Structures are given as C-alpha cells and as structure tokens.
Amino acid sequence: MIQLGCSGKTISEEDPAALYQEAEEDIKSDHYQLAIDKLRAIKNKHPYSKQAVDAQLRIADVYFMQESFTEAATAYESFRDLHPKHEKVPYAMHRLALAHFNDIPGNIARDQTPAVRALESFQSFVRRFPNAPESADANQKIAEVRKILASKELYIGNFYYKRKKYDSALPRFEKIIALYGDTLPAQEARVKAEEIQKMPAPRQDTGATNK
C-alpha cells in the first residue's frame, strides 16, 4: 500500500491505473517526489502494463519540472531507446534536447558540454521528424546553440590572441569560420584570422598549448 500525501488515503500497489492517476494528482499539486514514488512503483510491480511505459516518460517529465535537467535528459533518452516506435518518441526527443538546452551554463567561460549535447539532440530530432510541430522551435534552438558554441571558441581564441599567442589563437578562429560561419562571432573570427595570417613569420607564440 502507498500513503497519499494530501488525502491521507491509501491505495493498492496492485492497481497500476489507480497509481498512475494518483501520481498525476500529485504532479498537479507539485508533490513531485510522491509522484515519482508512485510512478516507480508502477514500473517495478507492473513492468508489462501500459501504465509502466507511460510512467517511464512521466518520470522524465517530473525531473524536467523540478529543473533536474541532467536526470530528465537521461530518462528521456532511456525512453527513446527502449520504445523506439512509441508515438511519444518525437515528444521525448524534443524534451531530451530541451533538457540539455536548459542545462547550458550562462557563463560562456564554463564547460559547454550541455550545449554540444543540445545541438546534437536538436539536430537529431529535426532529421528524424522534420514536419513535427516542435521542429520550428528546434531549428530556432539550433541557431541559438551554434552561436553559444561559436562564442565559446571565440572566448578561447581571444584568450590566446590578447597574449600574442597567435599560433594557438588561429585554429580557434578557423574552427569558428568552418563550423559556425553564419554566426555573429564568426565575423570577429574572420577579421582576426586574416590579421594573424598577414603577420610575418615566425609569430610571437612561445609556450602555447592548444586546448
């Protein structure tokens, strides 16, 4: 039996439909941990029921609502891999990408691995479901993430450039031009790359390492 947080009632764990309904009520009341407990009980005790599949996806949603984006991404990815033909796969893949997107740090100096994962996930979604209702949002997010990744490379390139470590700066600028040529950071990268390329060799770059 499971104790309900608001009503004080108990429900049987042998009824997956009732458990799922109660989990939905908990979600509406922002009792997320109670909801997760019930959804997990469905998965563990009724793994072959329809509610077990629904519960797996709903657990991912609850993590997303809690802004636990790393856990949400893992759960959406698991749902996609375990149920590749399910009708909710487009939804799960878009939310997977959004989870990574929402996990991108605001400070460009920090690790941008979530941005890389968001870009890959959005691109995968658009390739697989180009006509999905969420495709417009996905394409917009792709543009945003590409700008973020270009800005990260520009940040590193400028770090070397300001210290006159031009042989380390140039590959960063060239990478921006090659991968993110249509972004705003690419404009600055082109100017500085051309400036470095016009410098007489050898350039002033002692002891530099290319991260």
C-alpha positions in Angstrom: 0.0 0.0 0.0 1.1 3.6 -0.7 0.1 6.5 1.6 -1.3 9.6 -0.2 0.3 12.9 0.8 -2.8 15.1 0.7 -5.8 13.0 1.4 -4.2 10.5 3.8 -5.9 7.7 1.9 -4.0 4.6 0.9 -4.2 2.8 -2.5 -3.1 -0.6 -3.5 0.1 -1.0 -5.5 -1.7 -3.8 -7.4 -3.7 -1.3 -9.4 -1.4 0.4 -11.9 -4.2 2.6 -13.3 -5.1 4.0 -9.9 -1.5 4.5 -9.0 -0.9 6.4 -12.2 -4.0 8.6 -11.6 -2.8 9.4 -8.1 0.7 10.3 -9.5 -0.9 12.7 -11.9 -2.8 14.3 -9.0 0.5 14.7 -7.1 2.1 16.3 -10.1 -0.8 18.9 -10.3 -0.2 19.6 -6.6 3.6 20.0 -7.1 4.2 16.9 -4.9 6.9 15.7 -7.2 8.6 13.1 -5.0 5.3 11.4 -4.2 4.6 11.2 -7.9 7.9 9.7 -8.7 7.5 7.1 -5.9 4.2 6.0 -7.4 5.4 6.0 -11.0 8.4 3.9 -9.9 6.1 1.5 -8.1 4.2 1.0 -11.4 7.4 0.3 -13.3 8.7 -2.1 -10.7 5.5 -4.0 -9.9 3.7 -3.8 -13.3 6.5 -3.7 -15.9 4.4 -5.1 -18.7 1.4 -2.8 -18.2 0.6 0.2 -20.4 1.0 2.4 -17.4 4.6 1.2 -17.0 5.5 2.7 -20.3 3.6 5.9 -19.6 5.2 6.1 -16.1 8.7 6.0 -17.5 8.0 9.0 -19.7 6.2 10.8 -16.9 9.2 10.3 -14.6 11.3 12.2 -17.1 8.6 15.0 -17.2 8.7 15.3 -13.4 12.5 15.6 -13.4 12.1 18.3 -16.0 9.5 20.2 -13.9 11.9 20.0 -11.0 14.7 21.5 -13.2 16.7 18.4 -12.7 17.7 18.6 -16.3 20.6 16.0 -16.3 18.2 13.4 -14.8 15.5 14.4 -17.2 17.7 14.0 -20.2 18.8 10.6 -19.1 15.2 9.5 -18.6 14.0 10.8 -21.9 17.0 9.2 -23.7 16.1 5.9 -22.0 12.5 6.1 -23.1 13.6 6.8 -26.7 15.9 3.8 -26.7 13.6 1.4 -25.0 10.5 2.3 -27.0 11.8 3.4 -30.5 8.4 3.0 -32.2 6.2 4.6 -29.5 4.0 7.5 -30.6 5.6 9.7 -27.9 9.2 9.4 -29.2 9.1 12.8 -31.0 8.0 14.4 -27.8 10.7 12.6 -25.8 13.4 13.5 -28.2 12.4 17.2 -28.3 12.3 17.3 -24.5 15.7 15.5 -24.3 17.1 18.3 -26.4 15.4 20.9 -24.3 16.8 19.4 -21.1 20.3 19.7 -22.4 19.5 23.3 -23.6 18.2 24.3 -20.2 21.4 22.9 -18.6 23.7 25.2 -20.6 25.6 27.5 -18.2 25.1 31.2 -18.7 28.8 32.0 -18.2 30.5 31.3 -21.6 33.8 30.6 -19.8 32.3 27.4 -18.2 32.2 23.9 -19.7 29.7 23.9 -22.7 29.2 20.2 -22.9 25.5 20.6 -22.4 25.4 22.9 -25.4 27.2 20.3 -27.6 24.6 17.7 -26.4 21.7 20.1 -27.0 22.9 20.8 -30.6 23.3 17.1 -31.4 19.9 16.3 -29.9 18.0 19.1 -31.7 19.7 18.2 -35.0 18.8 14.5 -34.5 15.2 15.5 -33.8 14.9 17.6 -36.9 16.5 15.0 -39.1 14.0 12.4 -37.8 10.9 14.5 -37.5 11.3 17.5 -39.9 7.5 18.0 -40.0 6.8 17.7 -36.3 5.1 20.7 -34.6 8.2 21.2 -32.5 10.6 21.4 -35.5 10.3 25.2 -35.7 11.4 25.5 -32.1 14.1 23.0 -32.6 15.6 24.9 -35.5 15.5 28.2 -33.6 17.3 26.5 -30.7 19.9 25.1 -33.1 20.7 28.6 -34.2 21.0 29.7 -30.6 23.2 26.9 -29.6 25.5 27.3 -32.6 26.0 30.9 -31.5 26.8 29.8 -28.0 29.4 27.3 -29.2 30.9 29.9 -31.6 31.2 32.3 -28.7 33.0 29.7 -26.6 35.6 29.2 -29.3 35.9 33.0 -29.7 36.4 33.3 -26.0 39.3 30.8 -26.1 40.7 32.3 -29.3 40.7 35.8 -27.8 42.4 34.5 -24.7 45.4 33.5 -26.8 45.1 36.5 -29.1 45.4 39.0 -26.3 48.5 37.3 -25.1 50.0 37.3 -28.6 49.9 33.5 -28.8 48.8 33.7 -32.4 49.6 30.1 -33.4 47.1 28.9 -30.7 44.5 31.6 -31.5 44.4 31.0 -35.2 43.0 27.4 -35.1 40.2 28.6 -32.8 39.2 31.4 -35.2 39.4 29.0 -38.2 37.2 26.5 -36.4 34.5 29.1 -35.8 34.7 30.1 -39.5 34.4 26.4 -40.6 31.7 25.3 -38.2 29.7 28.4 -37.4 30.4 30.7 -40.3 27.0 32.2 -40.4 27.1 33.4 -36.7 28.0 36.8 -35.3 31.2 35.5 -33.6 32.4 34.3 -37.0 32.6 37.9 -38.2 35.2 38.8 -35.5 36.9 35.5 -36.0 37.4 36.2 -39.8 38.9 39.7 -39.0 41.4 38.3 -36.5 42.3 35.2 -38.5 43.1 37.4 -41.5 45.2 39.7 -39.3 47.2 36.8 -38.0 47.7 35.3 -41.4 49.2 38.5 -42.6 51.7 38.7 -39.8 55.3 37.9 -40.8 56.6 34.5 -39.6 57.6 33.5 -37.0 54.7 34.7 -34.9 55.0 35.6 -31.3 53.7 32.4 -29.7 56.0 30.9 -27.2 55.0 28.1 -24.8 51.4 28.0 -26.0 49.3 24.9 -26.0 46.1 24.4 -28.0 43.4 23.1 -25.7 
